[in-house]
């Protein structure tokens, strides 16, 4: 399994991925899930991948050289000459379908699903930043103001903090911190997600980035964040009053009649019916 998150903000983009693959308890390996494509001053793009490792590696390899027909009649489009992130994402979708055409039948014969999920975002000179999520069929959706982040892989554990913090106006550094907390929460609850992590932060209109870092368990910032997040969560938890079940005075009683629903009925004999 894996976990990747990509965030689109007014100020820029944040990408974070783990690097653990799991083919059983006795076969855990490290494979990087992030790849950065950069031509300074022209384009900056990041691809995150999850799913069947053989499929994602094939997609990444072919994407370097894949091209599709230009509807305007020009030279075939690739990620290196596409004039928009939408066109570059179309090339990525065509690459996914090409791998399916090549390997799909054989995978089905081996009872293996064609399972691939991708996040692809960045900026090409002449247009604004864009972020896309792609599915196994090569179809995709784009991030919006209302949905400024995407997750793939083991997403559920890291989602709550993103929902509470991330909005288009969130500063880049705060969003990077939030992504790391999201990853830390995921690794705390799921052993199939693990170090090292790859983090890339892109500032709007820069068309390049020097904020690309590999993070392992000895990284001082990550250790500080991990410890503080756990301690602060415990402090907040302890600050919430315990529920009161007896007649002790409290401003927030728990055992109160519901205005909309009755108390759960107890079954006390074999003959009683729930309804």
N, C-alpha and C positions, 0 to 999 in steps of 0.2 A: 504494500500500500504506500501511499505518499500523501503529501499535503502541499498545495500551492495556492497562493493568494496574489491577486493583482488589484491595485487600487488606482482609480483615475480621479484626480483632484484638479481644481483650478490651477494650482501651483505646479503640478507635475504628476508623475507616475511612480508607484512603488510596486516592486515585484519581489516575492519571497518564496523559496522552495526548500524542501528538505532533500535528502539524497538516499533514503533507505528504500530498498526493494525487498520483498518478502515472498518467497516461494515455499513457505513452510517454516516451522520452528527451527529446523536445522540448516536452513539455506537462506541466510540474510546477507545481503550484499550492499555495496555503495555504488550508486550511479547518479550522476548529476542530472537534474531535471530542468535546468535553466540553460538557455543559450542566448547570447547577446550578439546582434548584428548591428554594426556601427560603421557608417562612413561619415566622419566628422564634417559638419556643415551641410550635409545632404539628408541623412536619415539615421535614426536610432530606433531599433526594434528589439523586443525581447519575446522569446517563446518559452512557455512553461508547459510541461507535459506530464500526464498521468495515464495509467492504464497498462496494457500489455507492453512489456519492455521491448520486445522484438519489433512491435508495430511502431512504437514511438521513435525507436532508433532509426528505423527505415524512413519514417516521415522526415526526421531531422536531416538525414543524409541526402535524401532526394530534394529537399527544399532548397538546398544550395544551388541546384542546377535546373529545377523544374521551371517550366514556362507555360503560359497559356496564350491562346489567340487574343490579340488586341482587337476589340470590336470596332475601333476606328481605322483599322487597316495598317497600323504601324508594326514595328518589330514586336515579336512575342513578349508578353509581360512576365517578368520574374520579380522576386522580392527586391532585386537590386536596381530595377529601372521603373518599377511601378510608381505612378504619379500620385497615388493616394494609399492610405492604409487599407481602405476597402479593397482596392485592387490587389494589394499584397496579400490580404486575407483570402481573396478568391484563389490566388495561387496556392496558398496553404490548403484550402479545401480541395482543390484539384489534386494536390499531392496525396492527401488522405485517401481520396477515391482511387488514385492510381495504385496505392499499396493494397487497397481492398481488392481491386481487380486482379492483382498479382497473387495475393495470398489468401483471399477470402475463402475460396473453395477448399483449399488444403486445411485451413484452420477449422472450418466446419467439419471436415472429415475426421479431424482429431478431437472433435467436440470442444473446441476452444472458441470463445466468443471474440469477435472483432471489437475489442474494447480500447478506445483511445479518447482522451479528453485533453483539450489544449486551450491555453490562454495566450493571446497574441496581441501585443500593444506597442505603441510607440508614436513616432512623429516623422513625417516626411516633409521636406521643405516645401512651403507653399500652402500647407493646410495645418489645422490644429491637431492636437493629440487625439488618439482614438484607442479604444480597448475592446477586444472581441473575445468571446468564448465559443469554441468550436466543439462539435459533437462527432460521433463516430461516422456519421453519414457525410461529413464534410460541410454540413450546414452550420450556420453561426448566428449569434446575436451580438449586439453592441451595447456597451455600458452607456448609461444615461445619467442625467442629474439625479433622478430618483433611485437609480441602482448604480452607485459609483464603484462597486467592487464585485469581483467574481472569485469563486473558490472552485478547486477541483481536487479530487481525491477524498481523503478523510476530513470532510469539511465541518461536521456538526459541532465538534468541541470548540473550535476557534471562532464560530460565528457570533455568539452573543456579544463579545467585546467589540467586534466590528460594527454590529448593529447599533450599539450604544454610542460609539465614538465617531465613526467615519461619516462625513458629509462633504460635499464638494469644496466647502470653505476650509476644511481641516488643513493646517500647515503640513508641509512635507515631513518635517522631522517628527511631528506628533503622529502622523500616519505610519511612518516607519516603526516607531515605538509600538503602536497599536498592532501592526502586523506581527512583530516579534512576540508580543504578549499572546496574540492569537495562536502563533506557532507553539509557544511554550505550553499553553493550555492543552493543545492537541497532543504534544509529546508526553505530557503528564498523564493523559488518559489512554493513550494508544501506543503500544510498543512498536507498531509497524511504521511509525514515523520517527525519524531520528537524524542526528548530525552526520556530516556537516550541513550547514544551511548556506544558501546563496541568496544574497540581498543586493538588489539593484535599485537605486533611486535616481530618477531623471527629472531635471528641472525644465519646465515649459520653455520651448523655443531655443534650447541650447543645442539640439541636434548632436549631442554627444554627452557622455557622463564619465566622471572619475569616481563616482560613488557606487562602486561595485566591490563587494567584500564577501569573503568566505568566513563563516562563523563556526567555530567548534566549541566543545564544552568548556574549554579553557579561556574563551574570549572574556575579557574583564567586564565589558559592558553587558554582555548577555548574562553573566553570573550575577551582576548587580541587579539587573532587571528581574531575573528569575527569583532571587531571594526577596527583593522588596515586594514584588507582586504577591508572593505567597504570604508574607508577613502582613501586608496591608489588607488582603482579603480576610485573614483571620481576625484582624482588629475590627474590621467592619462587621464581620459576623458576630463577634463577641459584643459589639455595641448594640445589637438588636435585642430587645427584651424577650426573654423566654416566654412561651405560651403559659397562661395560668388556667388551671383546671378546677380549682376550688373557689372559695368565696373571698380570696385575697383581693384587696382593692387594687384595681388597675385601670388606667385610662384607655387601655386597648384590650378589652376582654375577647377571648377566642370562643368560649362556649356561649354563644348567643343564638337565639332562634333566627333562622334565615327568613327574610321577607318573601322569598320566591320559591323556596323548596323546603320540604319536610326533612326531618332527620332520617338517616338510613334505618330501614326496618330490620330488626334482628329476627332470625329464624330460631325458634326455641323448641319446636317439636317436628317430628317427621311429617305430620299432616299439614303443616302450615304451607301456604303458597306465597310466593314472592309478589304475585299480582292477584 
